[in-house]
Amino acid sequence: MKHQPKHILEYALLLIVAGLIRILPLRAALALGWLIAAATHFIARINVDRTCTRLREVLGPEVAEKQLRHMAWISWRNLCFNAIDGLRFSKLTAEKIRQQPIAHVEASLKKVQSECDGGFILATPHMGNWEIAGIAGDLIGLPLFTIARKQKNPLVDAYINKMRRSFDLEVLYRDAKGWKGVIDRLKQGKVLAVLPDIGVRARGVTVDYLNGTATIAPGTAHFALLANCPVYPIVARRVGWCRHDAVLLDPIVPNPAADKKDEQHRIMQEVMSALSKEILKTPEQYFWYNKRWVLDPK
C-alpha cells in the first residue's frame, strides 16, 4: 500500500528528531524540549489564553494572574518534556526506575497484586508524565495492558507500536475486539491502565470534578463491575526536570449487587474526586491544554 506524501514526511521528521533525542544526554535533550516549549508558548502563544481561562475557572479569582500564567507555562513545558521522555522510553530500565522517587510505589503495587484474586485497574489523570506510571509498572513486573487509538498516520502508528514492544506493555485498540479482551485480561490477573479524565458527550456520566462538572466515559467503572475488580487511582508528578514521583491512592471497590447505573456513577465520582484533590495540590502539573477538555461548558 502506498503512503501519502504527508505521512512519509511526518515519519521522516519523527525519525530524525527521535534519533537526535536518543543520542543526546537526558538533560541536553530536555533543554532542547525547553527551547521548543518556550518558543511555542511565549512567542507563538499556542492556546495560552484559553488555558489561562481554564485555570481561572477552576482555581477562582483569588489566584494572581502572574501565578496563573506560570502554571500555564509549566504545564506546557511538561508536555514538551513528556514528548522528549517518550522518545527515550526505550532507554529506560528497571534499575533506572528504581533510582527515581517513583520507585517507592513498587512495594504497594506488588502488595495489591498479591492480594487481588484477579487483576485491577490503575486510573491516572493527564498529570506529570502520565505514561511513566505505566512504563514503570511494566518494568517492575506488573502484567500491564492499556487501550489506545490508532494513529492517523500508519507509519507513525507502526513506529509507536515498535517502541511499545521494547516493553511487555500490551496495547488493545479501541474497537469491538479490543473491548471484549479487557474483561478476559482482568479476570486473568492483568492490570488495566486507563486515563479517565477525557470528556465525552454521548453516553457519559456527569460527575463533580475540578470545582466544576465533567461528563466522562464510564468505561473504568464498567470494566471494574464486569470483572469485579478494584480501581486504584494513581497520580504521577514530575520532580524538577529529570525525575518522577507517584502516589497510589485508596481503592474504589465495586458492588456487583448494586444498581448498575448508580454504581457506575458512584465509582466514577469517587475516582474523579480522588484525582481532583491531588491535581489541585499541584495544578501546574496537570495537562490544561487537553483538546478533549473534560469540564462541561458553564
C-alpha positions as MATLAB code, in Angstrom:
seq = 'MKHQPKHILEYALLLIVAGLIRILPLRAALALGWLIAAATHFIARINVDRTCTRLREVLGPEVAEKQLRHMAWISWRNLCFNAIDGLRFSKLTAEKIRQQPIAHVEASLKKVQSECDGGFILATPHMGNWEIAGIAGDLIGLPLFTIARKQKNPLVDAYINKMRRSFDLEVLYRDAKGWKGVIDRLKQGKVLAVLPDIGVRARGVTVDYLNGTATIAPGTAHFALLANCPVYPIVARRVGWCRHDAVLLDPIVPNPAADKKDEQHRIMQEVMSALSKEILKTPEQYFWYNKRWVLDPK';
ca = [
       0.000    0.000    0.000;
       1.352    3.399   -0.968;
       1.597    6.006    1.738;
       0.591    9.625    1.358;
       3.470   12.121    0.952;
       2.279   13.855    4.157;
       2.619   10.602    6.104;
       6.087    9.942    4.698;
       7.246   13.464    5.590;
       5.860   13.200    9.136;
       7.527    9.830    9.589;
      10.881   11.074    8.275;
      10.803   14.066   10.629;
       9.918   11.774   13.533;
      12.871    9.500   12.781;
      15.287   12.454   12.612;
      14.036   14.052   15.826;
      13.839   10.738   17.692;
      17.363    9.806   16.637;
      18.739   13.144   17.839;
      16.835   12.966   21.148;
      18.159    9.480   21.907;
      21.753   10.438   21.099;
      21.772   13.478   23.375;
      22.259   13.160   27.141;
      18.954   13.423   29.009;
      19.432   16.991   30.286;
      20.564   18.191   26.856;
      17.515   16.571   25.238;
      15.236   18.208   27.812;
      16.964   21.553   27.211;
      16.016   21.212   23.546;
      12.465   20.477   24.670;
      12.562   23.581   26.880;
      13.561   25.756   23.909;
      10.717   24.349   21.808;
       8.295   24.884   24.696;
       9.447   28.479   25.234;
       9.191   29.370   21.545;
       5.709   27.899   21.139;
       4.435   29.277   24.445;
       5.908   32.773   24.713;
       6.246   33.621   21.009;
       3.645   31.564   19.140;
       1.396   31.598   22.241;
      -0.320   28.330   21.349;
      -3.594   28.162   23.317;
      -2.108   30.202   26.181;
      -5.122   32.450   26.734;
      -7.565   29.551   26.556;
      -5.536   27.642   29.104;
      -5.357   30.585   31.486;
      -9.137   30.882   31.210;
      -9.485   27.219   32.166;
      -7.185   27.703   35.140;
      -9.127   30.772   36.265;
     -12.444   28.907   36.075;
     -11.079   26.100   38.241;
      -8.925   27.999   40.726;
     -11.070   31.108   41.123;
     -10.340   34.857   41.295;
      -8.075   34.687   44.358;
      -5.118   33.299   42.345;
      -2.907   36.065   40.966;
      -2.678   36.433   37.179;
       1.106   36.039   37.280;
       0.746   32.751   39.147;
      -1.836   31.500   36.666;
       0.433   32.251   33.726;
       3.324   30.483   35.449;
       1.124   27.404   35.902;
       0.179   27.532   32.219;
       3.865   27.704   31.265;
       4.912   24.767   33.479;
       2.023   22.671   32.150;
       3.122   23.353   28.547;
       6.804   22.826   29.338;
       5.963   19.483   30.951;
       4.068   18.443   27.823;
       7.196   19.087   25.740;
       9.321   17.290   28.330;
       6.897   14.339   28.154;
       7.400   14.151   24.388;
      11.174   14.044   24.915;
      10.797   11.362   27.592;
       8.529    9.351   25.292;
      11.147    9.241   22.543;
      13.653    7.971   25.108;
      11.476    5.325   26.801;
      13.447    2.535   25.124;
      16.467    3.651   27.168;
      14.654    3.081   30.463;
      15.428    0.043   32.618;
      14.071   -1.267   35.907;
      17.330   -0.199   37.553;
      16.900    3.392   36.363;
      13.280    3.455   37.540;
      14.340    2.216   40.978;
      16.698    5.205   41.273;
      13.737    7.585   40.944;
      11.317    8.756   43.662;
       8.571    6.838   41.841;
      10.231    3.597   42.979;
       8.517    3.827   46.369;
       5.172    2.709   44.843;
       6.656   -0.615   43.726;
       6.079   -2.308   47.089;
       2.491   -1.013   47.252;
       1.681   -2.204   43.726;
       3.190   -5.626   44.367;
       1.163   -5.879   47.594;
      -2.043   -5.018   45.733;
      -1.200   -7.579   43.061;
      -0.658  -10.308   45.650;
      -3.924   -9.536   47.477;
      -6.205   -9.364   44.412;
      -7.950  -12.542   43.265;
      -7.741  -11.292   39.692;
      -6.430   -8.087   38.192;
      -7.136   -4.467   38.993;
      -7.397   -1.082   37.284;
      -4.978    1.826   37.590;
      -6.701    5.142   36.815;
      -4.349    8.064   36.246;
      -5.080   11.612   35.058;
      -3.157   13.582   32.436;
      -0.701   14.818   35.047;
       3.086   14.899   35.333;
       4.321   12.347   32.832;
       1.220   10.158   32.920;
       2.834    7.476   30.754;
       5.751    6.990   33.151;
       3.475    5.245   35.673;
       2.613    2.605   33.077;
       6.191    2.157   31.900;
       7.434    1.952   35.492;
       4.762   -0.614   36.352;
       5.729   -2.690   33.343;
       9.420   -2.567   34.209;
       8.841   -3.771   37.785;
       6.881   -6.760   36.526;
       3.195   -5.810   36.567;
       1.282   -7.530   33.726;
       0.016   -4.230   32.348;
      -2.182   -3.530   29.368;
      -3.896   -0.410   28.089;
      -6.331    0.781   25.424;
      -5.250    3.151   22.659;
      -6.445    4.659   19.410;
      -4.706    4.009   16.123;
      -2.712    6.954   14.824;
      -3.965    8.522   11.605;
      -0.513    8.124   10.094;
       0.062    4.345    9.661;
       3.846    4.803    9.545;
       3.829    6.687   12.840;
       1.439    4.104   14.303;
       3.834    1.295   13.371;
       6.760    3.234   14.854;
       4.924    3.775   18.163;
       3.988    0.093   18.344;
       7.616   -0.852   17.745;
       8.635    1.350   20.684;
       5.934   -0.239   22.857;
       7.340   -3.654   22.057;
      10.510   -2.559   23.853;
       8.432   -3.401   26.934;
       5.831   -6.034   27.750;
       3.055   -3.423   27.867;
       0.152   -4.814   25.836;
      -1.944   -2.370   23.826;
      -5.528   -3.035   22.753;
      -7.119   -0.859   20.107;
     -10.463    0.832   20.683;
     -12.706   -1.497   18.716;
     -15.199   -4.271   19.456;
     -12.484   -6.932   19.610;
     -10.373   -4.815   21.965;
     -13.270   -4.110   24.346;
     -14.060   -7.827   24.644;
     -10.485   -8.645   25.587;
     -10.405   -6.204   28.522;
     -12.590   -8.279   30.856;
     -10.804  -11.522   29.970;
      -7.434  -10.000   30.818;
      -8.622   -8.526   34.109;
     -10.025  -11.898   35.170;
      -6.684  -13.468   34.239;
      -4.931  -11.198   36.743;
      -3.673   -8.479   34.409;
      -3.671   -4.757   35.229;
      -5.509   -2.206   33.081;
      -4.048    1.325   32.929;
      -6.625    3.985   31.960;
      -6.875    7.766   31.582;
     -10.378    8.637   32.835;
     -10.194   12.448   32.572;
     -11.404   12.806   28.996;
     -14.687   14.499   28.221;
     -17.398   12.776   26.190;
     -20.798   13.987   25.096;
     -22.612   10.732   24.292;
     -23.439    8.071   26.881;
     -21.237    9.605   29.557;
     -21.741   10.066   33.291;
     -21.656   13.531   34.836;
     -19.533   13.941   37.963;
     -18.117   16.740   40.105;
     -14.520   17.424   39.088;
     -12.031   20.288   39.490;
     -14.580   22.641   41.071;
     -16.962   22.066   38.163;
     -18.746   19.217   36.418;
     -17.436   16.808   33.825;
     -19.212   14.316   31.573;
     -16.853   11.382   31.183;
     -16.898    7.862   29.777;
     -17.955    5.249   32.366;
     -15.574    2.642   30.932;
     -13.418    2.409   34.077;
     -16.461    1.610   36.239;
     -17.952   -0.633   33.549;
     -14.840   -2.822   33.422;
     -14.497   -2.840   37.224;
     -18.065   -4.081   37.632;
     -17.872   -6.769   34.933;
     -14.532   -8.086   36.195;
     -15.420   -7.428   39.874;
     -12.041   -5.784   40.445;
     -10.934   -2.657   42.358;
      -9.910    0.654   40.827;
      -6.764    2.294   42.210;
      -6.288    5.984   41.373;
      -2.607    6.792   40.835;
      -1.126   10.240   40.187;
       2.307   10.932   38.662;
       4.293   14.139   39.180;
       7.470   15.476   37.619;
      10.175   16.350   40.135;
      12.441   19.019   38.654;
      13.375   18.196   35.077;
      14.512   14.589   35.124;
      12.802   12.781   37.955;
       9.309   11.434   38.572;
       7.208   10.506   41.562;
       3.777    8.950   42.021;
       1.177    8.410   44.725;
      -1.093    5.363   44.850;
      -4.461    6.216   46.388;
      -7.052    4.120   48.208;
      -9.018    1.635   46.093;
     -12.600    2.044   44.915;
     -14.257   -1.358   45.197;
     -17.312   -2.192   43.042;
     -20.515   -3.605   44.489;
     -21.894   -6.087   41.936;
     -25.207   -6.266   43.826;
     -25.935   -2.545   43.408;
     -27.900   -0.997   40.556;
     -25.528   -0.950   37.571;
     -26.142    2.662   36.549;
     -25.939    4.005   40.114;
     -22.801    2.010   40.825;
     -21.084    3.230   37.665;
     -21.778    6.799   38.724;
     -20.522    6.192   42.278;
     -17.282    4.588   41.096;
     -16.553    7.331   38.569;
     -17.368   10.051   41.103;
     -15.030    8.546   43.700;
     -12.252    8.134   41.126;
     -12.565   11.686   39.844;
     -12.894   13.185   43.353;
      -9.657   11.467   44.411;
      -7.843   12.649   41.276;
      -9.236   16.184   41.585;
      -7.930   16.502   45.137;
      -4.416   15.543   44.030;
      -4.469   17.796   40.951;
      -5.437   20.852   43.000;
      -2.411   20.286   45.253;
      -0.065   20.917   42.286;
      -2.208   22.309   39.444;
       0.806   23.275   37.324;
       1.449   19.545   36.824;
      -1.914   18.988   35.104;
      -2.401   18.993   31.315;
      -4.681   22.015   30.952;
      -4.135   22.079   27.161;
      -6.063   18.855   26.505;
      -8.066   19.131   23.250;
     -10.681   16.761   24.626;
     -11.251   19.052   27.595;
     -13.006   17.313   30.438;
     -15.023   20.077   32.102;
     -18.518   20.832   30.851;
     -19.195   24.334   29.493;
     -20.680   26.682   32.036;
];
